[in-house]
């Protein structure tokens, strides 16, 4: 499975970012919380394919779901 979120100590000191970018996934999630739509976020980051942003959001959700599942086991 392809990973859309990556962490590398050489990129933003290891902050999880959208793969191939320097955009922290936490920033994207914060924008969603503030009410931004995917279209609004894509306008803020026109150099990034909206599908990549969407897949990174899905991956973040899946990672959190898995973390919650293992913490309740």
Predicted model as a PDB file, atoms N, CA, C, CB and O in Angstrom, pLDDT in the B-factor column:
MODEL        1                                                                  
ATOM      1  N   UNK A   1       0.852  -1.189   0.000  1.00 61.00           N  
ATOM      2  CA  UNK A   1       0.000   0.000   0.000  1.00 61.00           C  
ATOM      3  C   UNK A   1       0.891   1.243   0.000  1.00 61.00           C  
ATOM      4  CB  UNK A   1      -0.966   0.003   1.235  1.00 61.00           C  
ATOM      5  O   UNK A   1       1.850   1.333   0.767  1.00 61.00           O  
ATOM      6  N   UNK A   2       0.568   2.178  -0.852  1.00 80.00           N  
ATOM      7  CA  UNK A   2       1.322   3.419  -0.940  1.00 80.00           C  
ATOM      8  C   UNK A   2       1.014   4.305   0.262  1.00 80.00           C  
ATOM      9  CB  UNK A   2       1.002   4.157  -2.254  1.00 80.00           C  
ATOM     10  O   UNK A   2      -0.135   4.417   0.689  1.00 80.00           O  
ATOM     11  N   UNK A   3       2.049   4.928   0.796  1.00 94.00           N  
ATOM     12  CA  UNK A   3       1.870   5.836   1.925  1.00 94.00           C  
ATOM     13  C   UNK A   3       1.788   7.269   1.409  1.00 94.00           C  
ATOM     14  CB  UNK A   3       3.028   5.685   2.950  1.00 94.00           C  
ATOM     15  O   UNK A   3       2.625   7.703   0.618  1.00 94.00           O  
ATOM     16  N   UNK A   4       0.792   7.982   1.856  1.00 97.00           N  
ATOM     17  CA  UNK A   4       0.594   9.373   1.459  1.00 97.00           C  
ATOM     18  C   UNK A   4       1.080  10.334   2.527  1.00 97.00           C  
ATOM     19  CB  UNK A   4      -0.870   9.634   1.159  1.00 97.00           C  
ATOM     20  O   UNK A   4       1.099  11.547   2.321  1.00 97.00           O  
ATOM     21  N   UNK A   5       1.474   9.788   3.673  1.00 97.00           N  
ATOM     22  CA  UNK A   5       2.037  10.583   4.756  1.00 97.00           C  
ATOM     23  C   UNK A   5       3.417  10.015   5.046  1.00 97.00           C  
ATOM     24  CB  UNK A   5       1.117  10.565   6.040  1.00 97.00           C  
ATOM     25  O   UNK A   5       3.591   8.800   5.141  1.00 97.00           O  
ATOM     26  N   UNK A   6       4.381  10.886   5.183  1.00 96.00           N  
ATOM     27  CA  UNK A   6       5.748  10.441   5.450  1.00 96.00           C  
ATOM     28  C   UNK A   6       6.360  11.293   6.547  1.00 96.00           C  
ATOM     29  CB  UNK A   6       6.611  10.507   4.173  1.00 96.00           C  
ATOM     30  O   UNK A   6       5.918  12.408   6.821  1.00 96.00           O  
ATOM     31  N   UNK A   7       7.376  10.740   7.157  1.00 96.00           N  
ATOM     32  CA  UNK A   7       8.112  11.459   8.193  1.00 96.00           C  
ATOM     33  C   UNK A   7       9.594  11.219   7.960  1.00 96.00           C  
ATOM     34  CB  UNK A   7       7.681  11.001   9.631  1.00 96.00           C  
ATOM     35  O   UNK A   7      10.038  10.075   7.863  1.00 96.00           O  
ATOM     36  N   UNK A   8      10.351  12.291   7.873  1.00 96.00           N  
ATOM     37  CA  UNK A   8      11.785  12.219   7.614  1.00 96.00           C  
ATOM     38  C   UNK A   8      12.449  13.310   8.451  1.00 96.00           C  
ATOM     39  CB  UNK A   8      12.111  12.387   6.074  1.00 96.00           C  
ATOM     40  O   UNK A   8      12.041  14.470   8.406  1.00 96.00           O  
ATOM     41  N   UNK A   9      13.461  12.934   9.203  1.00 97.00           N  
ATOM     42  CA  UNK A   9      14.132  13.918  10.065  1.00 97.00           C  
ATOM     43  C   UNK A   9      14.708  15.088   9.281  1.00 97.00           C  
ATOM     44  CB  UNK A   9      15.238  13.248  10.852  1.00 97.00           C  
ATOM     45  O   UNK A   9      14.904  16.166   9.842  1.00 97.00           O  
ATOM     46  N   UNK A  10      14.983  14.896   7.997  1.00 96.00           N  
ATOM     47  CA  UNK A  10      15.521  15.973   7.163  1.00 96.00           C  
ATOM     48  C   UNK A  10      14.434  16.917   6.632  1.00 96.00           C  
ATOM     49  CB  UNK A  10      16.288  15.380   5.998  1.00 96.00           C  
ATOM     50  O   UNK A  10      14.744  17.954   6.046  1.00 96.00           O  
ATOM     51  N   UNK A  11      13.172  16.561   6.836  1.00 95.00           N  
ATOM     52  CA  UNK A  11      12.055  17.402   6.379  1.00 95.00           C  
ATOM     53  C   UNK A  11      11.254  17.827   7.601  1.00 95.00           C  
ATOM     54  CB  UNK A  11      11.142  16.640   5.342  1.00 95.00           C  
ATOM     55  O   UNK A  11      10.601  17.006   8.245  1.00 95.00           O  
ATOM     56  N   UNK A  12      11.309  19.102   7.909  1.00 96.00           N  
ATOM     57  CA  UNK A  12      10.583  19.675   9.053  1.00 96.00           C  
ATOM     58  C   UNK A  12      10.827  18.888  10.338  1.00 96.00           C  
ATOM     59  CB  UNK A  12       9.083  19.720   8.757  1.00 96.00           C  
ATOM     60  O   UNK A  12       9.913  18.678  11.135  1.00 96.00           O  
ATOM     61  N   UNK A  13      12.065  18.461  10.525  1.00 96.00           N  
ATOM     62  CA  UNK A  13      12.491  17.760  11.746  1.00 96.00           C  
ATOM     63  C   UNK A  13      11.655  16.522  12.050  1.00 96.00           C  
ATOM     64  CB  UNK A  13      12.428  18.702  12.923  1.00 96.00           C  
ATOM     65  O   UNK A  13      11.457  16.175  13.215  1.00 96.00           O  
ATOM     66  N   UNK A  14      11.166  15.859  11.013  1.00 96.00           N  
ATOM     67  CA  UNK A  14      10.426  14.618  11.203  1.00 96.00           C  
ATOM     68  C   UNK A  14       8.933  14.778  11.367  1.00 96.00           C  
ATOM     69  CB  UNK A  14      10.949  13.922  12.370  1.00 96.00           C  
ATOM     70  O   UNK A  14       8.233  13.795  11.614  1.00 96.00           O  
ATOM     71  N   UNK A  15       8.429  15.988  11.236  1.00 97.00           N  
ATOM     72  CA  UNK A  15       6.988  16.213  11.304  1.00 97.00           C  
ATOM     73  C   UNK A  15       6.306  15.434  10.183  1.00 97.00           C  
ATOM     74  CB  UNK A  15       6.654  17.730  11.205  1.00 97.00           C  
ATOM     75  O   UNK A  15       6.760  15.500   9.041  1.00 97.00           O  
ATOM     76  N   UNK A  16       5.232  14.698  10.470  1.00 97.00           N  
ATOM     77  CA  UNK A  16       4.522  13.983   9.403  1.00 97.00           C  
ATOM     78  C   UNK A  16       3.962  14.970   8.363  1.00 97.00           C  
ATOM     79  CB  UNK A  16       3.375  13.124  10.000  1.00 97.00           C  
ATOM     80  O   UNK A  16       3.231  15.904   8.696  1.00 97.00           O  
ATOM     81  N   UNK A  17       4.327  14.733   7.110  1.00 98.00           N  
ATOM     82  CA  UNK A  17       3.916  15.611   6.010  1.00 98.00           C  
ATOM     83  C   UNK A  17       3.271  14.787   4.902  1.00 98.00           C  
ATOM     84  CB  UNK A  17       5.126  16.408   5.456  1.00 98.00           C  
ATOM     85  O   UNK A  17       3.413  13.565   4.860  1.00 98.00           O  
ATOM     86  N   UNK A  18       2.566  15.464   4.013  1.00 97.00           N  
ATOM     87  CA  UNK A  18       2.047  14.811   2.821  1.00 97.00           C  
ATOM     88  C   UNK A  18       3.252  14.426   1.973  1.00 97.00           C  
ATOM     89  CB  UNK A  18       1.045  15.741   2.027  1.00 97.00           C  
ATOM     90  O   UNK A  18       4.123  15.254   1.708  1.00 97.00           O  
ATOM     91  N   UNK A  19       3.296  13.180   1.555  1.00 96.00           N  
ATOM     92  CA  UNK A  19       4.439  12.660   0.797  1.00 96.00           C  
ATOM     93  C   UNK A  19       4.754  13.550  -0.395  1.00 96.00           C  
ATOM     94  CB  UNK A  19       4.164  11.226   0.323  1.00 96.00           C  
ATOM     95  O   UNK A  19       3.859  13.959  -1.135  1.00 96.00           O  
ATOM     96  N   UNK A  20       6.044  13.846  -0.571  1.00 94.00           N  
ATOM     97  CA  UNK A  20       6.496  14.660  -1.687  1.00 94.00           C  
ATOM     98  C   UNK A  20       6.334  16.151  -1.478  1.00 94.00           C  
ATOM     99  CB  UNK A  20       5.772  14.266  -2.902  1.00 94.00           C  
ATOM    100  O   UNK A  20       6.585  16.942  -2.387  1.00 94.00           O  
ATOM    101  N   UNK A  21       5.910  16.542  -0.270  1.00 96.00           N  
ATOM    102  CA  UNK A  21       5.712  17.961   0.031  1.00 96.00           C  
ATOM    103  C   UNK A  21       6.334  18.275   1.390  1.00 96.00           C  
ATOM    104  CB  UNK A  21       4.195  18.330   0.018  1.00 96.00           C  
ATOM    105  O   UNK A  21       6.882  17.398   2.057  1.00 96.00           O  
ATOM    106  N   UNK A  22       6.239  19.516   1.774  1.00 96.00           N  
ATOM    107  CA  UNK A  22       6.623  19.945   3.118  1.00 96.00           C  
ATOM    108  C   UNK A  22       5.384  20.430   3.865  1.00 96.00           C  
ATOM    109  CB  UNK A  22       7.705  21.064   3.059  1.00 96.00           C  
ATOM    110  O   UNK A  22       5.486  21.265   4.764  1.00 96.00           O  
ATOM    111  N   UNK A  23       4.226  19.913   3.498  1.00 97.00           N  
ATOM    112  CA  UNK A  23       2.963  20.331   4.112  1.00 97.00           C  
ATOM    113  C   UNK A  23       2.625  19.363   5.250  1.00 97.00           C  
ATOM    114  CB  UNK A  23       1.804  20.375   3.050  1.00 97.00           C  
ATOM    115  O   UNK A  23       2.340  18.191   5.004  1.00 97.00           O  
ATOM    116  N   UNK A  24       2.657  19.848   6.485  1.00 98.00           N  
ATOM    117  CA  UNK A  24       2.317  18.970   7.615  1.00 98.00           C  
ATOM    118  C   UNK A  24       0.855  18.517   7.536  1.00 98.00           C  
ATOM    119  CB  UNK A  24       2.576  19.694   8.958  1.00 98.00           C  
ATOM    120  O   UNK A  24      -0.047  19.314   7.279  1.00 98.00           O  
ATOM    121  N   UNK A  25       0.650  17.227   7.761  1.00 97.00           N  
ATOM    122  CA  UNK A  25      -0.719  16.707   7.744  1.00 97.00           C  
ATOM    123  C   UNK A  25      -1.534  17.346   8.865  1.00 97.00           C  
ATOM    124  CB  UNK A  25      -0.723  15.163   7.884  1.00 97.00           C  
ATOM    125  O   UNK A  25      -2.747  17.508   8.731  1.00 97.00           O  
ATOM    126  N   UNK A  26      -0.886  17.709   9.960  1.00 97.00           N  
ATOM    127  CA  UNK A  26      -1.598  18.384  11.052  1.00 97.00           C  
ATOM    128  C   UNK A  26      -2.170  19.720  10.583  1.00 97.00           C  
ATOM    129  CB  UNK A  26      -0.659  18.605  12.256  1.00 97.00           C  
ATOM    130  O   UNK A  26      -3.244  20.125  11.028  1.00 97.00           O  
ATOM    131  N   UNK A  27      -1.459  20.405   9.685  1.00 97.00           N  
ATOM    132  CA  UNK A  27      -1.956  21.684   9.142  1.00 97.00           C  
ATOM    133  C   UNK A  27      -3.230  21.457   8.346  1.00 97.00           C  
ATOM    134  CB  UNK A  27      -0.883  22.361   8.248  1.00 97.00           C  
ATOM    135  O   UNK A  27      -4.186  22.224   8.450  1.00 97.00           O  
ATOM    136  N   UNK A  28      -3.233  20.397   7.550  1.00 97.00           N  
ATOM    137  CA  UNK A  28      -4.416  20.080   6.739  1.00 97.00           C  
ATOM    138  C   UNK A  28      -5.592  19.738   7.643  1.00 97.00           C  
ATOM    139  CB  UNK A  28      -4.124  18.907   5.771  1.00 97.00           C  
ATOM    140  O   UNK A  28      -6.709  20.199   7.410  1.00 97.00           O  
ATOM    141  N   UNK A  29      -5.351  18.943   8.661  1.00 96.00           N  
ATOM    142  CA  UNK A  29      -6.423  18.587   9.591  1.00 96.00           C  
ATOM    143  C   UNK A  29      -6.932  19.804  10.350  1.00 96.00           C  
ATOM    144  CB  UNK A  29      -5.939  17.530  10.575  1.00 96.00           C  
ATOM    145  O   UNK A  29      -8.129  19.913  10.613  1.00 96.00           O  
ATOM    146  N   UNK A  30      -6.034  20.720  10.703  1.00 97.00           N  
ATOM    147  CA  UNK A  30      -6.446  21.954  11.384  1.00 97.00           C  
ATOM    148  C   UNK A  30      -7.328  22.801  10.468  1.00 97.00           C  
ATOM    149  CB  UNK A  30      -5.210  22.767  11.834  1.00 97.00           C  
ATOM    150  O   UNK A  30      -8.311  23.388  10.921  1.00 97.00           O  
ATOM    151  N   UNK A  31      -6.981  22.864   9.190  1.00 97.00           N  
ATOM    152  CA  UNK A  31      -7.807  23.620   8.242  1.00 97.00           C  
ATOM    153  C   UNK A  31      -9.195  23.003   8.122  1.00 97.00           C  
ATOM    154  CB  UNK A  31      -7.132  23.676   6.861  1.00 97.00           C  
ATOM    155  O   UNK A  31     -10.196  23.717   8.070  1.00 97.00           O  
ATOM    156  N   UNK A  32      -9.251  21.668   8.076  1.00 97.00           N  
ATOM    157  CA  UNK A  32     -10.562  21.002   8.025  1.00 97.00           C  
ATOM    158  C   UNK A  32     -11.378  21.332   9.265  1.00 97.00           C  
ATOM    159  CB  UNK A  32     -10.393  19.474   7.894  1.00 97.00           C  
ATOM    160  O   UNK A  32     -12.578  21.587   9.174  1.00 97.00           O  
ATOM    161  N   UNK A  33     -10.729  21.326  10.421  1.00 97.00           N  
ATOM    162  CA  UNK A  33     -11.416  21.651  11.673  1.00 97.00           C  
ATOM    163  C   UNK A  33     -11.971  23.072  11.651  1.00 97.00           C  
ATOM    164  CB  UNK A  33     -10.464  21.482  12.859  1.00 97.00           C  
ATOM    165  O   UNK A  33     -13.034  23.342  12.211  1.00 97.00           O  
ATOM    166  N   UNK A  34     -11.241  23.977  10.997  1.00 97.00           N  
ATOM    167  CA  UNK A  34     -11.673  25.371  10.901  1.00 97.00           C  
ATOM    168  C   UNK A  34     -12.786  25.563   9.873  1.00 97.00           C  
ATOM    169  CB  UNK A  34     -10.492  26.255  10.546  1.00 97.00           C  
ATOM    170  O   UNK A  34     -13.302  26.669   9.712  1.00 97.00           O  
ATOM    171  N   UNK A  35     -13.155  24.490   9.181  1.00 97.00           N  
ATOM    172  CA  UNK A  35     -14.260  24.584   8.244  1.00 97.00           C  
ATOM    173  C   UNK A  35     -13.861  24.694   6.783  1.00 97.00           C  
ATOM    174  CB  UNK A  35     -15.084  25.739   8.595  1.00 97.00           C  
ATOM    175  O   UNK A  35     -14.715  24.846   5.909  1.00 97.00           O  
ATOM    176  N   UNK A  36     -12.566  24.616   6.518  1.00 97.00           N  
ATOM    177  CA  UNK A  36     -12.119  24.651   5.118  1.00 97.00           C  
ATOM    178  C   UNK A  36     -12.590  23.396   4.399  1.00 97.00           C  
ATOM    179  CB  UNK A  36     -10.572  24.779   5.029  1.00 97.00           C  
ATOM    180  O   UNK A  36     -12.600  22.306   4.971  1.00 97.00           O  
ATOM    181  N   UNK A  37     -12.972  23.556   3.163  1.00 95.00           N  
ATOM    182  CA  UNK A  37     -13.300  22.400   2.329  1.00 95.00           C  
ATOM    183  C   UNK A  37     -12.019  21.929   1.639  1.00 95.00           C  
ATOM    184  CB  UNK A  37     -14.414  22.751   1.276  1.00 95.00           C  
ATOM    185  O   UNK A  37     -11.010  22.633   1.646  1.00 95.00           O  
ATOM    186  N   UNK A  38     -12.065  20.753   1.051  1.00 94.00           N  
ATOM    187  CA  UNK A  38     -10.926  20.258   0.295  1.00 94.00           C  
ATOM    188  C   UNK A  38     -10.596  21.214  -0.846  1.00 94.00           C  
ATOM    189  CB  UNK A  38     -11.207  18.847  -0.247  1.00 94.00           C  
ATOM    190  O   UNK A  38      -9.428  21.409  -1.184  1.00 94.00           O  
ATOM    191  N   UNK A  39     -11.623  21.804  -1.433  1.00 94.00           N  
ATOM    192  CA  UNK A  39     -11.418  22.770  -2.514  1.00 94.00           C  
ATOM    193  C   UNK A  39     -10.674  24.013  -1.999  1.00 94.00           C  
ATOM    194  CB  UNK A  39     -12.777  23.177  -3.135  1.00 94.00           C  
ATOM    195  O   UNK A  39      -9.768  24.515  -2.664  1.00 94.00           O  
ATOM    196  N   UNK A  40     -11.058  24.500  -0.820  1.00 96.00           N  
ATOM    197  CA  UNK A  40     -10.359  25.651  -0.225  1.00 96.00           C  
ATOM    198  C   UNK A  40      -8.901  25.326   0.057  1.00 96.00           C  
ATOM    199  CB  UNK A  40     -11.051  26.090   1.072  1.00 96.00           C  
ATOM    200  O   UNK A  40      -8.009  26.128  -0.218  1.00 96.00           O  
ATOM    201  N   UNK A  41      -8.669  24.140   0.608  1.00 96.00           N  
ATOM    202  CA  UNK A  41      -7.299  23.729   0.917  1.00 96.00           C  
ATOM    203  C   UNK A  41      -6.493  23.621  -0.372  1.00 96.00           C  
ATOM    204  CB  UNK A  41      -7.285  22.380   1.683  1.00 96.00           C  
ATOM    205  O   UNK A  41      -5.336  24.039  -0.417  1.00 96.00           O  
ATOM    206  N   UNK A  42      -7.086  23.074  -1.400  1.00 94.00           N  
ATOM    207  CA  UNK A  42      -6.400  22.943  -2.689  1.00 94.00           C  
ATOM    208  C   UNK A  42      -6.046  24.301  -3.275  1.00 94.00           C  
ATOM    209  CB  UNK A  42      -7.266  22.165  -3.676  1.00 94.00           C  
ATOM    210  O   UNK A  42      -5.021  24.442  -3.942  1.00 94.00           O  
ATOM    211  N   UNK A  43      -6.877  25.289  -3.034  1.00 95.00           N  
ATOM    212  CA  UNK A  43      -6.569  26.648  -3.493  1.00 95.00           C  
ATOM    213  C   UNK A  43      -5.358  27.212  -2.745  1.00 95.00           C  
ATOM    214  CB  UNK A  43      -7.791  27.572  -3.301  1.00 95.00           C  
ATOM    215  O   UNK A  43      -4.559  27.952  -3.318  1.00 95.00           O  
ATOM    216  N   UNK A  44      -5.229  26.858  -1.457  1.00 94.00           N  
ATOM    217  CA  UNK A  44      -4.081  27.315  -0.665  1.00 94.00           C  
ATOM    218  C   UNK A  44      -2.788  26.626  -1.091  1.00 94.00           C  
ATOM    219  CB  UNK A  44      -4.333  27.067   0.820  1.00 94.00           C  
ATOM    220  O   UNK A  44      -1.699  27.177  -0.931  1.00 94.00           O  
ATOM    221  N   UNK A  45      -2.917  25.416  -1.634  1.00 96.00           N  
ATOM    222  CA  UNK A  45      -1.758  24.621  -2.052  1.00 96.00           C  
ATOM    223  C   UNK A  45      -1.943  24.156  -3.498  1.00 96.00           C  
ATOM    224  CB  UNK A  45      -1.555  23.399  -1.107  1.00 96.00           C  
ATOM    225  O   UNK A  45      -2.070  22.958  -3.751  1.00 96.00           O  
ATOM    226  N   UNK A  46      -1.959  25.099  -4.448  1.00 95.00           N  
ATOM    227  CA  UNK A  46      -2.265  24.747  -5.843  1.00 95.00           C  
ATOM    228  C   UNK A  46      -1.223  23.834  -6.493  1.00 95.00           C  
ATOM    229  CB  UNK A  46      -2.393  26.004  -6.661  1.00 95.00           C  
ATOM    230  O   UNK A  46      -1.508  23.209  -7.515  1.00 95.00           O  
ATOM    231  N   UNK A  47      -0.038  23.749  -5.924  1.00 95.00           N  
ATOM    232  CA  UNK A  47       1.008  22.893  -6.478  1.00 95.00           C  
ATOM    233  C   UNK A  47       0.836  21.424  -6.089  1.00 95.00           C  
ATOM    234  CB  UNK A  47       2.365  23.383  -6.021  1.00 95.00           C  
ATOM    235  O   UNK A  47       1.593  20.569  -6.550  1.00 95.00           O  
ATOM    236  N   UNK A  48      -0.155  21.125  -5.245  1.00 95.00           N  
ATOM    237  CA  UNK A  48      -0.392  19.758  -4.787  1.00 95.00           C  
ATOM    238  C   UNK A  48      -1.726  19.271  -5.351  1.00 95.00           C  
ATOM    239  CB  UNK A  48      -0.384  19.678  -3.226  1.00 95.00           C  
ATOM    240  O   UNK A  48      -2.745  19.953  -5.247  1.00 95.00           O  
ATOM    241  N   UNK A  49      -1.701  18.087  -5.947  1.00 94.00           N  
ATOM    242  CA  UNK A  49      -2.909  17.486  -6.511  1.00 94.00           C  
ATOM    243  C   UNK A  49      -3.948  17.295  -5.393  1.00 94.00           C  
ATOM    244  CB  UNK A  49      -2.579  16.119  -7.206  1.00 94.00           C  
ATOM    245  O   UNK A  49      -3.624  16.717  -4.355  1.00 94.00           O  
ATOM    246  N   UNK A  50      -5.172  17.764  -5.583  1.00 94.00           N  
ATOM    247  CA  UNK A  50      -6.206  17.591  -4.558  1.00 94.00           C  
ATOM    248  C   UNK A  50      -6.433  16.124  -4.190  1.00 94.00           C  
ATOM    249  CB  UNK A  50      -7.510  18.199  -5.036  1.00 94.00           C  
ATOM    250  O   UNK A  50      -6.781  15.818  -3.050  1.00 94.00           O  
ATOM    251  N   UNK A  51      -6.238  15.227  -5.141  1.00 96.00           N  
ATOM    252  CA  UNK A  51      -6.405  13.792  -4.844  1.00 96.00           C  
ATOM    253  C   UNK A  51      -5.361  13.333  -3.830  1.00 96.00           C  
ATOM    254  CB  UNK A  51      -6.295  12.945  -6.142  1.00 96.00           C  
ATOM    255  O   UNK A  51      -5.652  12.494  -2.977  1.00 96.00           O  
ATOM    256  N   UNK A  52      -4.143  13.882  -3.917  1.00 96.00           N  
ATOM    257  CA  UNK A  52      -3.093  13.544  -2.963  1.00 96.00           C  
ATOM    258  C   UNK A  52      -3.471  14.030  -1.564  1.00 96.00           C  
ATOM    259  CB  UNK A  52      -1.745  14.155  -3.400  1.00 96.00           C  
ATOM    260  O   UNK A  52      -3.278  13.316  -0.580  1.00 96.00           O  
ATOM    261  N   UNK A  53      -4.002  15.226  -1.481  1.00 96.00           N  
ATOM    262  CA  UNK A  53      -4.443  15.765  -0.188  1.00 96.00           C  
ATOM    263  C   UNK A  53      -5.548  14.881   0.389  1.00 96.00           C  
ATOM    264  CB  UNK A  53      -4.944  17.233  -0.339  1.00 96.00           C  
ATOM    265  O   UNK A  53      -5.525  14.550   1.574  1.00 96.00           O  
ATOM    266  N   UNK A  54      -6.501  14.505  -0.438  1.00 96.00           N  
ATOM    267  CA  UNK A  54      -7.612  13.665   0.003  1.00 96.00           C  
ATOM    268  C   UNK A  54      -7.118  12.303   0.485  1.00 96.00           C  
ATOM    269  CB  UNK A  54      -8.625  13.485  -1.130  1.00 96.00           C  
ATOM    270  O   UNK A  54      -7.577  11.808   1.515  1.00 96.00           O  
ATOM    271  N   UNK A  55      -6.197  11.699  -0.242  1.00 97.00           N  
ATOM    272  CA  UNK A  55      -5.674  10.393   0.155  1.00 97.00           C  
ATOM    273  C   UNK A  55      -4.866  10.490   1.445  1.00 97.00           C  
ATOM    274  CB  UNK A  55      -4.809   9.804  -0.961  1.00 97.00           C  
ATOM    275  O   UNK A  55      -4.889   9.567   2.259  1.00 97.00           O  
ATOM    276  N   UNK A  56      -4.158  11.589   1.636  1.00 97.00           N  
ATOM    277  CA  UNK A  56      -3.420  11.790   2.880  1.00 97.00           C  
ATOM    278  C   UNK A  56      -4.376  11.937   4.062  1.00 97.00           C  
ATOM    279  CB  UNK A  56      -2.515  13.026   2.772  1.00 97.00           C  
ATOM    280  O   UNK A  56      -4.104  11.421   5.146  1.00 97.00           O  
ATOM    281  N   UNK A  57      -5.479  12.629   3.864  1.00 96.00           N  
ATOM    282  CA  UNK A  57      -6.493  12.762   4.914  1.00 96.00           C  
ATOM    283  C   UNK A  57      -7.059  11.392   5.257  1.00 96.00           C  
ATOM    284  CB  UNK A  57      -7.628  13.723   4.472  1.00 96.00           C  
ATOM    285  O   UNK A  57      -7.199  11.049   6.431  1.00 96.00           O  
ATOM    286  N   UNK A  58      -7.384  10.607   4.231  1.00 96.00           N  
ATOM    287  CA  UNK A  58      -7.901   9.248   4.454  1.00 96.00           C  
ATOM    288  C   UNK A  58      -6.895   8.405   5.231  1.00 96.00           C  
ATOM    289  CB  UNK A  58      -8.233   8.566   3.109  1.00 96.00           C  
ATOM    290  O   UNK A  58      -7.268   7.663   6.140  1.00 96.00           O  
ATOM    291  N   UNK A  59      -5.613   8.522   4.869  1.00 96.00           N  
ATOM    292  CA  UNK A  59      -4.587   7.757   5.559  1.00 96.00           C  
ATOM    293  C   UNK A  59      -4.485   8.182   7.027  1.00 96.00           C  
ATOM    294  CB  UNK A  59      -3.235   7.930   4.858  1.00 96.00           C  
ATOM    295  O   UNK A  59      -4.333   7.334   7.907  1.00 96.00           O  
ATOM    296  N   UNK A  60      -4.567   9.475   7.292  1.00 95.00           N  
ATOM    297  CA  UNK A  60      -4.518   9.961   8.677  1.00 95.00           C  
ATOM    298  C   UNK A  60      -5.686   9.385   9.481  1.00 95.00           C  
ATOM    299  CB  UNK A  60      -4.551  11.515   8.714  1.00 95.00           C  
ATOM    300  O   UNK A  60      -5.515   8.975  10.629  1.00 95.00           O  
ATOM    301  N   UNK A  61      -6.848   9.359   8.882  1.00 94.00           N  
ATOM    302  CA  UNK A  61      -8.029   8.789   9.554  1.00 94.00           C  
ATOM    303  C   UNK A  61      -7.801   7.312   9.846  1.00 94.00           C  
ATOM    304  CB  UNK A  61      -9.304   8.973   8.686  1.00 94.00           C  
ATOM    305  O   UNK A  61      -8.067   6.847  10.954  1.00 94.00           O  
ATOM    306  N   UNK A  62      -7.311   6.578   8.856  1.00 94.00           N  
ATOM    307  CA  UNK A  62      -7.056   5.146   9.040  1.00 94.00           C  
ATOM    308  C   UNK A  62      -6.013   4.897  10.121  1.00 94.00           C  
ATOM    309  CB  UNK A  62      -6.600   4.516   7.728  1.00 94.00           C  
ATOM    310  O   UNK A  62      -6.152   3.970  10.919  1.00 94.00           O  
ATOM    311  N   UNK A  63      -4.968   5.723  10.149  1.00 91.00           N  
ATOM    312  CA  UNK A  63      -3.923   5.570  11.168  1.00 91.00           C  
ATOM    313  C   UNK A  63      -4.504   5.799  12.563  1.00 91.00           C  
ATOM    314  CB  UNK A  63      -2.755   6.553  10.906  1.00 91.00           C  
ATOM    315  O   UNK A  63      -4.187   5.064  13.498  1.00 91.00           O  
ATOM    316  N   UNK A  64      -5.342   6.802  12.699  1.00 89.00           N  
ATOM    317  CA  UNK A  64      -5.960   7.080  14.000  1.00 89.00           C  
ATOM    318  C   UNK A  64      -6.923   5.971  14.409  1.00 89.00           C  
ATOM    319  CB  UNK A  64      -6.696   8.421  13.963  1.00 89.00           C  
ATOM    320  O   UNK A  64      -6.968   5.578  15.575  1.00 89.00           O  
ATOM    321  N   UNK A  65      -7.699   5.467  13.440  1.00 88.00           N  
ATOM    322  CA  UNK A  65      -8.612   4.361  13.733  1.00 88.00           C  
ATOM    323  C   UNK A  65      -7.846   3.143  14.231  1.00 88.00           C  
ATOM    324  CB  UNK A  65      -9.430   3.995  12.489  1.00 88.00           C  
ATOM    325  O   UNK A  65      -8.246   2.512  15.210  1.00 88.00           O  
ATOM    326  N   UNK A  66      -6.751   2.813  13.565  1.00 86.00           N  
ATOM    327  CA  UNK A  66      -5.946   1.655  13.968  1.00 86.00           C  
ATOM    328  C   UNK A  66      -5.340   1.872  15.345  1.00 86.00           C  
ATOM    329  CB  UNK A  66      -4.837   1.383  12.943  1.00 86.00           C  
ATOM    330  O   UNK A  66      -5.292   0.951  16.159  1.00 86.00           O  
ATOM    331  N   UNK A  67      -4.876   3.095  15.605  1.00 81.00           N  
ATOM    332  CA  UNK A  67      -4.290   3.397  16.908  1.00 81.00           C  
ATOM    333  C   UNK A  67      -5.338   3.253  18.005  1.00 81.00           C  
ATOM    334  CB  UNK A  67      -3.692   4.816  16.920  1.00 81.00           C  
ATOM    335  O   UNK A  67      -5.049   2.722  19.077  1.00 81.00           O  
ATOM    336  N   UNK A  68      -6.553   3.724  17.741  1.00 76.00           N  
ATOM    337  CA  UNK A  68      -7.615   3.618  18.736  1.00 76.00           C  
ATOM    338  C   UNK A  68      -8.012   2.160  18.953  1.00 76.00           C  
ATOM    339  CB  UNK A  68      -8.836   4.441  18.306  1.00 76.00           C  
ATOM    340  O   UNK A  68      -8.280   1.750  20.082  1.00 76.00           O  
ATOM    341  N   UNK A  69      -8.049   1.377  17.872  1.00 76.00           N  
ATOM    342  CA  UNK A  69      -8.403  -0.042  17.987  1.00 76.00           C  
ATOM    343  C   UNK A  69      -7.393  -0.791  18.850  1.00 76.00           C  
ATOM    344  CB  UNK A  69      -8.487  -0.688  16.596  1.00 76.00           C  
ATOM    345  O   UNK A  69      -7.783  -1.625  19.667  1.00 76.00           O  
ATOM    346  N   UNK A  70      -6.114  -0.510  18.684  1.00 77.00           N  
ATOM    347  CA  UNK A  70      -5.100  -1.218  19.461  1.00 77.00           C  
ATOM    348  C   UNK A  70      -5.053  -0.728  20.902  1.00 77.00           C  
ATOM    349  CB  UNK A  70      -3.732  -1.054  18.815  1.00 77.00           C  
ATOM    350  O   UNK A  70      -4.675  -1.489  21.793  1.00 77.00           O  
ATOM    351  N   UNK A  71      -5.422   0.508  21.152  1.00 72.00           N  
ATOM    352  CA  UNK A  71      -5.384   1.016  22.529  1.00 72.00           C  
ATOM    353  C   UNK A  71      -6.567   0.503  23.355  1.00 72.00           C  
ATOM    354  CB  UNK A  71      -5.379   2.551  22.525  1.00 72.00           C  
ATOM    355  O   UNK A  71      -6.516   0.518  24.585  1.00 72.00           O  
ATOM    356  N   UNK A  72      -7.624   0.051  22.689  1.00 66.00           N  
ATOM    357  CA  UNK A  72      -8.789  -0.473  23.396  1.00 66.00           C  
ATOM    358  C   UNK A  72      -8.755  -1.991  23.508  1.00 66.00           C  
ATOM    359  CB  UNK A  72     -10.060  -0.040  22.696  1.00 66.00           C  
ATOM    360  O   UNK A  72      -9.656  -2.595  24.090  1.00 66.00           O  
ATOM    361  N   UNK A  73      -7.737  -2.596  22.961  1.00 60.00           N  
ATOM    362  CA  UNK A  73      -7.660  -4.073  22.978  1.00 60.00           C  
ATOM    363  C   UNK A  73      -7.168  -4.587  24.296  1.00 60.00           C  
ATOM    364  CB  UNK A  73      -6.752  -4.578  21.876  1.00 60.00           C  
ATOM    365  O   UNK A  73      -7.045  -5.798  24.479  1.00 60.00           O  
TER     366      UNK A  73                                                      
ENDMDL                                                                          
END                                                                             
